[in-house]
Amino acid sequence: MHADRGAQYSMKRTAIAPGEPGHHVFELPRVTALLMHALPRFVEGVIAPVAVFYAALMLLGLNGALVAAVAWVYGGIIYRYVRGHPVSGMLLLAAVGVTVRAGLAAATHSAVIYFLQPTLGTLCVSMAFLASVPLGKPLAMKLAKDMAPIPDAFYKHDRVHRFFLRISLLWSAVLLANVGVSLWMLFNQSISMYLWIRTGIVAGLGAIGIAVSVWGFRRLVRRINREPAPSGTAA
């Protein structure tokens, strides 16, 4: 069993005869525990950067906002290092990305360039989710393996594979909608409107995607847990 603070997944395996496959029962954490686990990351990664950029834009102009955005990311890295917390590779990549974005935006004197780059990146991710489905290697399953401490035996079930194919399609659609909203607002609305309204819409789309994914996953787990154990297993 693997535990990560409040969120915990576990697997129980019944007693079996040597050489026979076991029957696994998977336990999921409560939704409230998952939400409390994710909330600080959502605030840090979504809400706070928008607030920092907008405040700096109003007070210091575009260049000041770009400096503030870069400082926010690197400040997070320094904070983790000083506190002895691990600095993930994803955070380091984010730091490189925001530095390049800020440099290009400063060179072109355009906030649109700053926000256009991650939107195009989101489009690429959406297409990656979509392409993984006909290949039979759902990207959603790969991400779940990377992020969630769930035993590998669970992913070998046929139902699980089909579920993640559908979830990959779902997230391709969610991200594509994100791109459509972002591009329309970026080229038709002010930056302040883009920052707050777009952030709210994207957060709402993401929340819907997460809710459907979690609901479907819990339903899947209940179905698998109700399946009878292979012959030769003991309760």
VENQUI-V921002 format. One record per pair of residues at least 24 apart in sequence whose C-alpha atoms are under 10 Angstrom apart, sorted by the first residue. I is the first residue (numbers start at 1). J is the second residue. If there is no record, write none. Layout:
BEGIN
i:I j:J
i:I j:J
END
This chain:
BEGIN
i:1 j:27
i:1 j:149
i:1 j:150
i:1 j:151
i:2 j:148
i:2 j:149
i:2 j:150
i:2 j:151
i:3 j:29
i:3 j:149
i:4 j:37
i:4 j:148
i:4 j:149
i:5 j:33
i:5 j:37
i:6 j:30
i:6 j:32
i:6 j:33
i:6 j:34
i:6 j:35
i:6 j:36
i:6 j:37
i:7 j:31
i:7 j:32
i:7 j:33
i:7 j:34
i:7 j:35
i:7 j:36
i:7 j:37
i:7 j:38
i:7 j:148
i:7 j:149
i:8 j:33
i:8 j:34
i:8 j:148
i:8 j:149
i:8 j:150
i:9 j:148
i:9 j:149
i:9 j:150
i:9 j:151
i:10 j:149
i:10 j:150
i:10 j:151
i:11 j:150
i:11 j:151
i:11 j:153
i:11 j:154
i:13 j:233
i:13 j:235
i:14 j:229
i:14 j:233
i:14 j:234
i:14 j:235
i:15 j:232
i:15 j:233
i:15 j:234
i:15 j:235
i:16 j:230
i:16 j:231
i:16 j:232
i:16 j:233
i:16 j:234
i:16 j:235
i:17 j:231
i:17 j:232
i:17 j:233
i:17 j:234
i:18 j:232
i:20 j:230
i:20 j:231
i:20 j:232
i:20 j:233
i:21 j:229
i:21 j:230
i:21 j:231
i:21 j:232
i:21 j:233
i:22 j:153
i:22 j:229
i:22 j:230
i:22 j:231
i:22 j:232
i:22 j:233
i:22 j:234
i:23 j:153
i:23 j:225
i:23 j:227
i:23 j:228
i:23 j:229
i:23 j:230
i:23 j:231
i:23 j:233
i:23 j:234
i:23 j:235
i:24 j:151
i:24 j:153
i:24 j:154
i:24 j:224
i:24 j:225
i:24 j:227
i:24 j:229
i:25 j:154
i:25 j:221
i:25 j:222
i:25 j:224
i:25 j:225
i:25 j:226
i:25 j:227
i:25 j:229
i:26 j:150
i:26 j:151
i:26 j:154
i:26 j:221
i:26 j:222
i:26 j:224
i:26 j:225
i:27 j:150
i:27 j:218
i:27 j:221
i:27 j:222
i:27 j:225
i:28 j:150
i:28 j:217
i:28 j:218
i:28 j:221
i:28 j:222
i:29 j:218
i:31 j:211
i:31 j:214
i:31 j:215
i:31 j:218
i:34 j:214
i:42 j:203
i:44 j:72
i:44 j:73
i:44 j:76
i:45 j:73
i:46 j:199
i:46 j:203
i:47 j:195
i:47 j:196
i:47 j:199
i:47 j:200
i:47 j:203
i:48 j:72
i:49 j:73
i:50 j:192
i:50 j:195
i:50 j:196
i:50 j:199
i:51 j:195
i:51 j:196
i:53 j:192
i:53 j:195
i:54 j:191
i:54 j:192
i:54 j:195
i:54 j:196
i:57 j:111
i:57 j:191
i:57 j:192
i:58 j:192
i:62 j:102
i:62 j:105
i:62 j:106
i:62 j:109
i:62 j:110
i:62 j:111
i:63 j:102
i:63 j:103
i:63 j:105
i:63 j:106
i:63 j:107
i:63 j:109
i:63 j:110
i:63 j:111
i:64 j:106
i:65 j:102
i:65 j:111
i:66 j:98
i:66 j:99
i:66 j:101
i:66 j:102
i:66 j:103
i:66 j:105
i:66 j:106
i:66 j:111
i:66 j:114
i:67 j:99
i:67 j:102
i:67 j:103
i:67 j:106
i:68 j:102
i:69 j:95
i:69 j:98
i:69 j:99
i:69 j:102
i:70 j:94
i:70 j:95
i:70 j:96
i:70 j:97
i:70 j:98
i:70 j:99
i:70 j:100
i:70 j:101
i:70 j:102
i:70 j:103
i:71 j:95
i:71 j:98
i:71 j:99
i:72 j:98
i:73 j:98
i:73 j:99
i:74 j:98
i:74 j:99
i:111 j:186
i:111 j:191
i:112 j:183
i:112 j:186
i:112 j:187
i:112 j:190
i:112 j:191
i:113 j:186
i:115 j:182
i:115 j:183
i:115 j:186
i:115 j:191
i:115 j:194
i:115 j:195
i:116 j:179
i:116 j:182
i:116 j:183
i:116 j:186
i:116 j:187
i:118 j:179
i:118 j:182
i:119 j:175
i:119 j:176
i:119 j:178
i:119 j:179
i:119 j:180
i:119 j:181
i:119 j:182
i:119 j:183
i:119 j:186
i:120 j:179
i:120 j:182
i:120 j:183
i:121 j:179
i:122 j:172
i:122 j:175
i:122 j:176
i:122 j:178
i:122 j:179
i:123 j:172
i:123 j:175
i:123 j:176
i:123 j:177
i:123 j:178
i:123 j:179
i:123 j:180
i:124 j:172
i:124 j:175
i:124 j:176
i:124 j:179
i:125 j:171
i:125 j:172
i:125 j:175
i:125 j:176
i:126 j:168
i:126 j:169
i:126 j:170
i:126 j:171
i:126 j:172
i:126 j:173
i:126 j:174
i:126 j:175
i:126 j:176
i:126 j:177
i:126 j:178
i:126 j:179
i:127 j:169
i:127 j:171
i:127 j:172
i:127 j:173
i:127 j:175
i:127 j:176
i:128 j:168
i:128 j:172
i:129 j:165
i:129 j:167
i:129 j:168
i:129 j:169
i:129 j:170
i:129 j:171
i:129 j:172
i:129 j:173
i:129 j:175
i:130 j:165
i:130 j:168
i:130 j:169
i:130 j:170
i:130 j:171
i:130 j:172
i:130 j:173
i:131 j:168
i:131 j:169
i:131 j:172
i:132 j:165
i:132 j:168
i:132 j:169
i:133 j:162
i:133 j:164
i:133 j:165
i:133 j:166
i:133 j:167
i:133 j:168
i:133 j:169
i:134 j:165
i:135 j:165
i:136 j:161
i:136 j:162
i:136 j:164
i:136 j:165
i:137 j:161
i:137 j:164
i:137 j:165
i:137 j:168
i:138 j:162
i:138 j:163
i:138 j:164
i:138 j:165
i:138 j:166
i:138 j:167
i:138 j:168
i:138 j:169
i:139 j:164
i:139 j:165
i:139 j:167
i:139 j:168
i:139 j:169
i:139 j:171
i:139 j:172
i:140 j:164
i:140 j:165
i:140 j:166
i:140 j:167
i:140 j:168
i:140 j:169
i:140 j:170
i:140 j:171
i:140 j:172
i:141 j:165
i:141 j:167
i:141 j:168
i:154 j:221
i:154 j:224
i:157 j:224
i:159 j:220
i:159 j:221
i:159 j:223
i:159 j:224
i:160 j:217
i:160 j:220
i:160 j:221
i:160 j:224
i:163 j:213
i:163 j:216
i:163 j:217
i:163 j:220
i:164 j:213
i:164 j:216
i:164 j:217
i:166 j:213
i:166 j:216
i:167 j:209
i:167 j:210
i:167 j:212
i:167 j:213
i:167 j:216
i:167 j:217
i:168 j:213
i:170 j:209
i:170 j:210
i:170 j:212
i:170 j:213
i:171 j:205
i:171 j:206
i:171 j:209
i:171 j:210
i:171 j:213
i:173 j:205
i:173 j:209
i:174 j:202
i:174 j:205
i:174 j:206
i:174 j:207
i:174 j:208
i:174 j:209
i:175 j:202
i:175 j:205
i:175 j:206
i:175 j:209
i:177 j:201
i:177 j:202
i:177 j:205
i:178 j:202
i:178 j:203
i:178 j:204
i:178 j:205
i:178 j:206
END
